[in-house]
Every structure is written in structure tokens, then in C-alpha cells.
Amino acid sequence: MNRLDAMSILVAVVDAGSLSAAARRLGMPLATVSRKVADLEAHLNTRLLHRTTRQLVLTEAGASYVAACRRILDDIGEAERTATGEYAAPKGELVVTAPVVFGRLHVVPVVAEFLAQYPQIDVNLMLTDRVVHLMDEHADVAVRIGALPDSALLATRVGTVRRVVCASPAYLAARGVPASPGDLAGHACITFEVLASLRAWVFGSGKAALSVPVHSRLAVNTAEAAIAAAVLGVGFARVLSYQVAEAVREQSLQIVLERFESAPLPISLVHKGQAPLPLKLRAFLDFVTPRLRARTARDGGPDTPPPAAPS
């Protein structure tokens, strides 16, 4: 039995949540994946996974073993990167993750410039609105929007973004411009479930925070759908400033209640901060940071970023 191969498969099973999902992700027959895990359990003479019809659950021994497998596989990857000269020249693959709309509007154009400048570096860009765990999913760097939890990760702020309320000029002409958040009670609203509650929007910050009930005429699960509906005159939408920057410039949407907005959310580049830092990652951070700062300042308002600090 190739134990490293079996370890990799076990980790893939745990990450995928099932044998069949791991088999699809790895491009292997399900029977092969199941046999490799069974062989590993037989070699260790212990049960690593509890199998049910719906899910796999790690045993206590399995949780410890999988954590050790991740460390071993990471160490091997690090050794291979050193041997192939990844620390001598900026080359290899970078796995980058970012929120969907921010990634499309800002990260993709910057990555395109980066690839033209660094022909020996490839980028695997994952656009998703869920939080990708860098350690578990082997990502090199992430764009995060919002306050960061305490962790061992390193973060560099590249800007801030406002949460804004907007509507089409036609809607405002027909229904009026709200003078205060409380005026929203008499208006139609489009709620975006990822960003805020479907029943109330919070304005201001800290002790001055005010929760305002809203009437959700339309609930959607993507910012782009909320913006499209607002442009069509359905009602007010509350989204992030960069998401509506183009529509505001084109005057298809108008921002209201600006003086009641909550504190801007930070936008950060987050990475694991390993030492030494691979040259491909250092090159990426040095290239991307000033460009994202320029782009976020244009769409979200000026920001004076602090130096890199532990998140």
C-alpha cells in the first residue's frame, strides 16, 4: 500500500464529505477510493470514519490522524516546491479565492495583468461567496470582505467598502426619496439574504446602530439579482458599494441615506504567512495589493490602509 497516496485520498474524502464526492473530485472509481480508505484502516488497525447513509463522520482517532496527514502532505509539498526552485524564482501555481462579484469586477482584471507579467506562474482562481479555509482547502491567498476573526493568518488591507441603499431614479420620482431610515417602512425593498436580514436593515454603528424593519417585496440570493431588480424599479436594494458603482455612474441607480450608513467594511488580502514566503506568493501580493487599493478607492471611497498585521 502506498501510504502517502492513501493519506491523500483520505483527506480528499473528508474534505468532500463522502466517498462518492471524493471519487468524482479525484477522477477515480468509487470502489478504488473505498478500498484505499479500508486498506488504511486495516493497516492502522483502527476505525477512522463512521459511515452512514447520509454522511461520513471522523472518529476521534480519525480526526487526529487526518490532522497529521494534512501536516505530512503539506511538508512534502513544501519540500517539493523547494526542490523545484519555487523559492529561487517566482514560478508554480497559486490558488486564489475571492467573493464572486468582487472577483469578477476587480480580481480577474488584476490577475490578467499579473499573468502577463509572470509567465511562469499559473493561477487557480476560485470565486465563491463562502469563506474558504486556506489550510483545509490548500488556498494560497484569499480576498476577504468584513471584519476578520483572530487567527494565525496574515492580512493586508486593500480598501474598504460601504453598504449602500439605492433605487432607480424612476422609483424615486414615483415614490419619493427617504429622508431617514424610518421612511423605508412605506417603501418596497429588495432583500439580499447573504448581506442582511430579510426583515430589517441596520444603519449606523455601535451604540448608534438602528435596526429598521423593511417590507421585502422581493427576496433574492445574489447581489446581481438584487441590483437588476432595483434598476427595473422594484424598490430599494441594500448592497455593497462596488457592486453598484457602474450602475451609479450610469445613473441607472441612485444611492440614498448616505449619512446613515454603517461603518465601512474592510477588504483584506489574507494568506498563511509561512516562512520563507514562496516567491510566487510574494510576487502576487506585491503586484496585486496596490492595484486593488486603487480599484477599491475608485469604487468604494478613499481608504488609507494600515500595514500588514496578523488577522
Secondary structure, 3 states (H helix, E strand, C coil): CCHHHHHHHHHHHHHHCCHHHHHHHHCCCHHHHHHHHHHHHHHHCCCCEEECCCCEEECHHHHHHHHHHHHHHHHHHHHHHHHCCCCCCCCEEEEEEECHHHHHHHHHHHHHHHHHHCCCEEEEEEECCCCCCHHHHCCCEEEEECCCCCCCCEEEEEEEECEEEEECHHHHHHHCCCCCHHHHHHCEEEEECCCCCCCEEEECCHHHCEEEECEEEEEECCHHHHHHHHHCCCCEEEEEHHHHHHHHHCCCCEEECHHHCCCCEEEEEEECCCCCCCHHHHHHHHHHHHHHHHHHHHHHCCCCCCCCEEC
